[in-house]
Amino acid sequence: MSDPAATPRAEPAPPGVMVIFGAHGDLTKRKLFPALYYLARDGLLDPRFTLLGVDHVDSDTDAYRAYLDETMAEFLGDALSADRWAALRERVHYLRGDFLQDESFRELAQRLAEITDVEEIPDDYLFYMATPPRFFGEIALRLGQAGLAREADGRWRRLVVEKPFGSDLQSARALNATLHEAFDESQIYRIDHYLGKETVQNILMYRLANSTVEPIWNHRYIDHVQITVAETVGVENRAGYYEHAGALRDMVPNHLLALLSIVAMEPANALDGEAIRDEQAKVLNSVRPLEPEEVLTQAVRGQYGPGHLADGTPVPGYREEPGVAPDSNTETYVAMKLMIDSWRWACVPFYLRTGKRMRGRYTEIAVQFKHAPNMMFKDSLVRRANIPPNVLILRIQPDEGIGMCFNAKVPNPMPQLSQVEMDFNYADYFGQAPTTGYETLIYDCLCGDPTLFKRADVIEAGWSLVEPVLDVWRALPPRNFPNYPAGGWGPQEAERLVHADGRGWRKCAHAKKR
Ligand code: BG6
């Protein structure tokens, strides 16, 4: 077995200035600064890396650093070392600015020139839009007008766009067009934080670096695939956004389809951003869009009512959550069946489901193999036991790992089988370093590696697939909401979706603790 500690370490990212629009926002304090801290701790930021926070809050560099002292203590707790934070803190600056005022962008250009001059660092800029989505296009255009998007003399200028990227196909296309007015596609990094998760990145490695896996990764051996993203949290304090988004827009065109594309894509001819994203676009374009009448039978929506968490705590229904309309028809659960029109996946359904206030928090991909022929066992007890199929479980979170369910002989004079699970747990092999999932993404942006970011065509392919569902659901409001209790496994209709094909949803469970 190779020694994980002997793995070669990555080099620090090249120096540059990272500009965060939305410096006082939630994402910045919860994810971006903790991720930068972990990168600095691990020696993955150049010592000259500099950060400029921009926001409308009336503040200055000293006050902003003091604000960060508090947020870092809050979000990193014991993981924060005062010395390490002090070194990064020194590299942080603040500029008060209005995202809709041209003047703010002239000041930004001036401030960036001063910083790069004083710090003697190259004028390479990473612009990170951690703002509400209505500002994405406005900021990009103003960066362009201020001359900050232009790459000349070997300098780089990159733009990071957070989710949500549009609210349907039309708005996503319009946003792409606006961004392209100022930035070239090669400069745009669209984030899907699922792609930053180690275990998601591992899916491709697992598939392609193990010679026993890829030969059976097709319709000859695989019966179907289930992709589950179950959350125990409710809408939290995000009703303002969620009431308009709903589970379909919030999770499917981005996270669930990102998982599907990695499981289903063809191998790329190199570990290269364009080659990999070409394959992801191809597989999403081969998913058969649902016809309007198919939406009625192959897509299910749900909304949680009052219920209990797994520990018995009572929780309110979605319509009773703060900021939610008492007659809201927003869905908090979606299940869908999708088919991929390719040789590899002919007749292999992909069942997707995601919901809030579910029984447990599980993100996993279950690949169920076809039944083994059982003529040898036909007259034995085994036949009566109805040999269960093998299932490969890629556990994304929590308990990151890979499990394989297979059948083993029960120690007994009688020929009897029982399903057992072989289990690989990430933490056992590689330890458990605290991360936010954003470290890799920020590091890759600074290094200019676009592999884990969504290209314009991949974004549009995702929206094209949910568009028919959005249309039908808009035209036919639900009549039975709420239709599942908080703390349950979703609506009955979702069970029927898979039962209609003679299948059942996998009962997710945490990996066995040793
Ligand atoms: C976000 C969604 O993109 O992903 C949230 O807007 C959801 O509604 C979150 O809770 C889930 O992310 P994770 O990393 O906790 O699985």
Residues whose N, C-alpha, C, O or C-beta is under 5 A from the ligand:
A	BS01	BG6	D250
